[in-house]
Amino acid sequence: MARMDIYEDARTVSRADLAGWLRQLANQLESDGRVYYGAAGAVAVADEVRCELEIERESETELSVEIEFSWTLPAPVKAAEQETAAATDDEADEEPKAEESAEEPKAEEKPKA
């Protein structure tokens, strides 16, 4: 699958606004493990991620700091495997049928006088 950009935003902000945005991002990750973007977008972040911090001198007058984190999505389960797992779960949840249960107790016989 080819690389696909989901969202990109570039703007000039104050250092204080940048710090606030980074705090907001950290709070999102800590609270529900999602990163929110745009009007209503969100992406769930895995419990373990690969992190990269890169500081570069772009020119005599420009520096850049890049923070990147990435993770791999879990492999999708094939439909047949899901059906088999669901059937196994259903069978485990079923109550035993009457014919499978122990023999029904017989009515007590009264002793003959």
N, C-alpha and C positions, 0 to 999 in steps of 0.2 A: 504494500500500500504506500502510495506517495505521501510525502509530508504535506499536511494541510494546516494552514493557519486558522485558528479558531477566533482569535481576537487580538487586536493590537491597538494601543493607544500611546501617543507621544505628545507631550506638552511641556511647557516651561512652568515650573512652580518654585516657590520659595523653599529654602532648606527646611523651615518649620513644617510646611505642607507636606514635603517629602517624608519627613519623620512621622507625621501623622498618618500618612498613607501606609507606610511600612508597619506601624503599630496596628492599624486596622487589619491589614493582611495577616499579621501574626495572631490577632484576636480571632479571626475567622478560622485559621488553621487549628488553633487551640480549642475553640468552642465546638465546632461541628465538623471539622476536617474538610471544609469546602473553601474554594476561592471564588468569590463573586466578581462578576465583570459586566460591563455594559448595563443595559436597562434591566435585564432579568436573567442574565446568564450565570451559571455556576458550574464548577467542575469539582468532583470529589477527589481528594488527594489521598494517596495510599498511606498506610501507617509507616512505611519505610520509603524514603526517597533518596536519590543521589543528588548531592548538593555541590554547586560549583561557584566559587567567587573569583572573579577575574578583574584585575586592576591594570589598566593599560594607559600608556602615554600615547595619545593619538597624534599629537603634534607638540611643538614647543609651548603652546598655550592651552592645550586641551587634554584633560584626563578623562577617563571613563571608568565606572565601576559597573560590572555586570554580575547580577545574582541570578543563578539558574538552578532550578531543581526539577528533576524528572523522575518518572517511575514507569513501571510496566504494568499494564492492565492484566488481570488474571485471564488465562486462556478460557475462551468460551467452552461450555460443556455441550457436547453434541446432543441433538434432540433425542436420539435413541438412548443415550446414557441417562438423560433426564427422565425419560419415560420409565426405564428400568428402575431407577432410584425411587421414583414416585410410586411405582407398583409395589416395590419392596416395603416402602414406608406404609402404604395402605394395608398390606397384609399384616404387618406387625401391629397395626392399630385395631384390627378387627377382633371382635369377641369370638370365642370358639362357638361353633354351631352345636345344636343339641345333640346330633348324632356323633359329634366328635368328643362330647363331654363324657364323663364317667357314667356308668350305668345308673339309671334312676333307681332310687331306693324303693324296695317293695313295701307294700302295705303290711303292717304288723298283723300277724295271725294271732287270733285269740286262742288261748289253750283250751282243749276240750275238757269238759267236766266229767 
